[in-house]
Structures are given as structure tokens and as C-alpha cells.
Amino acid sequence: MTFYLLLATALFLMALYGVFASRHLLRRILALNVMSTAVFLWLVTVARAAPGLDPVPHAMVLTGIVVTVSTTAVAVVLVVRLRASHRRHDLP
Amino acid sequence: MDALVPLFDALLGALLLWLAWQSIFAADLFRAVVSFMIFGLLMALAWVRLEAPDIALAEAAIGAGVTGALLLSALGRLPRERYAEAAQHILSHSYWLLFWAPVVLLAWFLWSLEAAPPSPPGLGEMVAIHQPAAGVDNPVTAVLLAFRALDTLLEIGVLLLGSLAIWSLGPSPWSTGPAMPSPALPAMARALFPAFVLVSVYLLWRGSHAPGGAFPAGAVMGAGGVLMLLAGARPWLTGGEQGPWRWLLTLGLGTMLVVASVTQFAGYVFFQYPSDWSGRLITLLELAAGLSIALLLFALYLGGQPPVRWRDRGWQ
């Protein structure tokens, strides 16, 4: 399982860089989504170290996925409105 | 056979890294969004590999499906940028040290954590002991709707809050419909929609004893609604204050609150089910939550308050 922990770390760091370095807001939203997926991957992989199958982290990740899609939807609509009203797609 | 597993892992990991890189740094935004959708689908494979089929279902339906549809429709409404501008990154070289120093520190911390993993006690045993009292066979459903039902209540609250925020931003820009609907799309959507309904009902029914449940079911149903909207159908969901839609959107949260309060007044703790009724109550909550989640995801996709009356589309 070491492999999946390393994968989650690499995805997280890549996405963290993307959140800070991207100019286009839609790109930042994409990076945030990748970042949350990396966190979920980390959580489930660590939980597998416990003996037996632990359903609690699975339930937490399911909750997290739904919360992520809600925040993504609101953020995307805000970007579209920002573009329509201010003719820009990045933050000043 | 066992020799193939590390190979599969390595291939999956490499593809995931490449797709994540594409979705964050690709020059073309359309390419980035499509890469992200494929990333979600491959993540579903990774979840299956990690023995988390519930998450795999939710990731495939919500992570790849609904989020992808949201991002693509947003992309369609943003004017196409010149690639060079879209790919521009704002960190100049002098800031790289400021960024990379904490990142290297973090990587080292994670690496050391990985070298000596904290031995997690895990709650699997406790869940397995108490599961018969919950009245369902699927441990994830038991956690979601019996042991940690309060979390699920708040989660549906977040979904409702999200669509509330979106409705408050103004009318939905979707009232005009697609500019050039494909002639094949309406017929195909009509043929496919019953399959969407069937799959989501099956997932809902399955949730009590196997991977499935309200969230994947709601997501599949919501995706079916989005497909019908794209095919030019007039949605039932309207913004009228008198209509049943506001009630249906709050149905999941409302039912959970009613169940929680009634059990409290009946002499139990908040959200503690009477043990004879546990299975039936969970099924009721899943039904209400699934319907609500489907409509809430559809409302999120609309990107604004739907009009009181949808206008007729040109293709009809």
C-alpha cells in the first residue's frame, strides 16, 4: 500500500502547486478537486492498515465527495457570473 | 496472476499522475476538463483496487459524471481563451523557493509518516459488533444512516445550502437551451432515461445489503436529468414558489430531521432508532435522501434559479 500513499502525496503536491500557480479560476477549481481526491485516497489507504475492513473512512469519503461537488458547483457558477459581469476569469 | 497486480498498480498510478497533470497544467482548458473526467473514472478503478466499492460507485457517478457535466457547461459559457493566456501561471521564479520549501518539508513529513505508519486502531471491529442492531447488512450504509446519521444529515444540508446559494445568484442561464441540438440526442435520451431510472432504483434497493445506496442512486438519477435537459426536454423543476419542487428539494433533510426529532420525543436519544424499526427507518431515509439528492444535483447543474415556466425549445 506504500505505492498508493506515495501516489496520493504526489497528486496532492501537484494540485497544491496548481491551486497557487494557476491564473484561470476554472483551473484552480480543477486543482482543488484533484487535491480533495488525493486526500480521500490518503485516508482510505491509511485506513487499510487496520485489521479488517474499516467502513468509517469509506463513509467519510462518501460524505466528502458530495460536499466537494456542492462546493465545486457554487464555485463554477461564481466563475461564470464573474466572467459575465466583470469580463475576467482570474482574481485581481 | 499475483505478478500482474503490481504492474496494474504501476500503470494505474502513472495514468492517474499524467491525467492529473493534464487537468491542471494542460494548455487547452477543454482538454483539462476532459482529462479530469477520465481521472475520475480511473480513480473509480483505484477505489475498487482499494476494496472500497461504495466510493467507486460515488466517484464514477458524482466525481466523473456530475462534476464533469458542471465543468463542461461552465466552459461552454466562458468565451474561448487564447491558449497561451489560459496556460499562464502566475508564480514567478523568485517565488518558487517560497513555494517549494514548505512543499519539500511536507513531502518529507509524509514520507516519514509513511516509513513509520501510525498503527490505526480502526473502527471496523466496533462497527461489525454493532451492525446487527442497525438492521442493514452493508457496513457503509450502517455507518452513514445509523451510526453517523448526523453527518449525513449535515451533508444533505450542505447540498441544500449549495443549491440555495446558486439560486440566490440569479436566474438560470439555461432557459434558452442548446443552440444546435443533435437530431439523434432527443431520441437517444428518451431511450436511455428509463435505464437511468432502473439503475438508480436498483442501487437504492441494493444499498441495504451491498455497495450502493442513496448517494450513487441520487447521482445516477441526477445525471439522467442532466442528459434529458441537454437533449432539449423541458425540466419539471421550476422556480415557482407554489410548486412542489421546493418541498421535494428539502425532502431528504426534512425527513431526517423529522425522524430524529420523533425518536427523541419517543424517549430515545437524538437519531437513535428503535431496534425493531431500524431497518425500515433506514430504507425510508434512503428513499427520501436519494430523491432529494437527485433533484439537488440537478439544481446544482442548472447554475441558477430555474424560471417559473420553461419556454418551449425549438426542436420540438
Contacts between the chains, C-beta under 8 A, distances in Angstrom:
chain1	res1	chain2	res2	distance
A	2	B	114	6.3
A	3	B	6	7.8
A	3	B	9	5.5
A	3	B	10	7.6
A	3	B	13	6.4
A	4	B	9	7.6
A	4	B	13	7.7
A	4	B	46	7.4
A	4	B	50	6.8
A	5	B	110	7.6
A	5	B	114	4.9
A	6	B	114	7.2
A	7	B	13	4.7
A	7	B	16	6.6
A	7	B	17	7.1
A	9	B	107	6.4
A	9	B	110	4.8
A	9	B	111	7.6
A	9	B	114	7.8
A	10	B	17	6.1
A	11	B	16	7.0
A	11	B	17	6.9
A	11	B	20	5.4
A	13	B	103	5.6
A	13	B	106	7.2
A	13	B	107	6.3
A	14	B	17	7.5
A	14	B	20	5.9
A	14	B	21	6.4
A	14	B	24	6.5
A	15	B	20	6.9
A	15	B	24	6.4
A	16	B	103	6.8
A	17	B	24	7.9
A	17	B	99	6.9
A	17	B	103	7.3
A	18	B	24	3.7
A	18	B	25	6.9
A	20	B	91	6.5
A	20	B	99	6.4
A	21	B	89	4.3
A	21	B	90	6.3
A	21	B	91	4.4
A	21	B	99	7.7
A	22	B	24	7.0
A	22	B	89	6.1
A	22	B	90	7.5
A	23	B	88	5.0
A	23	B	89	6.5
A	23	B	90	5.0
A	24	B	29	6.8
A	24	B	81	7.2
A	24	B	86	5.5
A	26	B	29	6.2
A	26	B	32	8.0
A	26	B	33	7.8
A	26	B	71	7.0
A	26	B	74	6.6
A	26	B	75	7.0
A	26	B	78	7.2
A	27	B	24	6.6
A	27	B	29	7.2
A	27	B	32	6.6
A	27	B	86	7.7
A	29	B	71	7.5
A	30	B	23	5.1
A	30	B	24	6.0
A	30	B	32	6.0
A	30	B	33	7.2
A	30	B	36	5.4
A	30	B	71	7.3
A	31	B	24	4.9
A	33	B	36	6.7
A	33	B	63	7.8
A	33	B	67	6.6
A	34	B	20	5.0
A	34	B	23	6.4
A	34	B	24	6.4
A	34	B	36	7.4
A	34	B	39	7.1
A	37	B	39	7.7
A	37	B	40	7.8
A	37	B	43	5.9
A	37	B	59	8.0
A	37	B	63	7.1
A	40	B	55	7.3
A	41	B	43	7.7
A	41	B	46	6.9
A	41	B	50	7.9
A	44	B	47	7.4
A	44	B	50	5.4
A	44	B	52	5.5
A	44	B	55	6.9
A	45	B	50	6.5
A	46	B	117	7.0
A	46	B	118	7.9
A	46	B	120	6.5
A	47	B	120	6.5
A	47	B	122	6.9
A	48	B	50	6.5
A	48	B	51	7.4
A	49	B	117	5.6
A	49	B	119	7.0
A	49	B	120	5.6
A	50	B	120	4.7
A	50	B	121	6.9
A	50	B	122	2.7
A	50	B	124	6.1
A	51	B	122	6.7
A	51	B	124	7.4
A	51	B	125	7.9
A	52	B	122	6.8
A	52	B	124	4.1
A	52	B	125	6.3
A	52	B	128	7.1
A	53	B	51	6.5
A	53	B	124	5.6
A	53	B	139	7.3
A	54	B	120	7.7
A	54	B	122	4.5
A	54	B	123	5.8
A	54	B	124	3.9
A	54	B	127	7.6
A	55	B	123	7.9
A	55	B	124	6.7
A	55	B	127	5.5
A	55	B	139	3.8
A	55	B	140	4.7
A	55	B	142	7.3
A	55	B	143	5.1
A	56	B	123	4.5
A	56	B	124	7.7
A	56	B	127	6.7
A	56	B	143	5.6
A	56	B	148	7.5
A	58	B	52	5.3
A	58	B	54	5.6
A	58	B	55	5.8
A	58	B	140	5.0
A	58	B	143	7.6
A	59	B	140	5.5
A	59	B	143	4.0
A	59	B	144	4.8
A	59	B	148	6.3
A	59	B	151	7.5
A	60	B	151	7.7
A	61	B	52	7.4
A	61	B	55	5.2
A	62	B	54	6.1
A	62	B	55	6.1
A	62	B	58	5.4
A	62	B	140	7.1
A	62	B	144	6.7
A	62	B	215	5.8
A	63	B	144	7.7
A	63	B	151	5.7
A	63	B	152	6.9
A	63	B	155	4.7
A	65	B	55	7.3
A	65	B	58	5.1
A	65	B	59	6.4
A	65	B	62	5.5
A	65	B	63	6.1
A	65	B	215	7.7
A	66	B	58	7.6
A	66	B	62	6.7
A	66	B	155	5.5
A	66	B	158	7.4
A	66	B	159	6.3
A	66	B	215	6.1
A	66	B	293	7.6
A	67	B	155	6.3
A	67	B	158	5.2
A	68	B	63	7.9
A	68	B	67	7.9
A	69	B	62	5.2
A	69	B	63	7.6
A	69	B	66	5.7
A	69	B	67	5.6
A	69	B	70	7.7
A	69	B	297	7.2
A	69	B	300	7.2
A	70	B	158	5.3
A	70	B	159	5.2
A	70	B	161	7.4
A	70	B	162	3.5
A	70	B	300	6.7
A	71	B	162	7.0
A	72	B	67	5.7
A	72	B	70	6.4
A	72	B	71	7.8
A	73	B	70	5.6
A	73	B	162	5.7
A	73	B	163	7.9
A	73	B	166	6.5
A	73	B	300	3.8
A	73	B	301	7.3
A	73	B	303	7.7
A	74	B	162	5.2
A	74	B	165	5.1
A	74	B	166	6.1
A	74	B	300	8.0
A	76	B	70	5.4
A	76	B	71	6.5
A	76	B	74	4.5
A	76	B	303	7.5
A	77	B	74	7.7
A	77	B	166	5.2
A	77	B	169	5.9
A	77	B	303	4.8
A	77	B	304	6.9
A	78	B	169	7.4
A	79	B	74	6.5
A	79	B	78	7.6
A	80	B	74	5.4
A	80	B	77	5.2
A	80	B	78	6.8
A	80	B	173	7.4
A	80	B	303	6.7
A	81	B	169	5.9
A	81	B	170	7.3
A	83	B	77	7.7
A	83	B	78	5.5
A	83	B	79	7.7
A	89	B	78	6.4
A	89	B	81	7.3
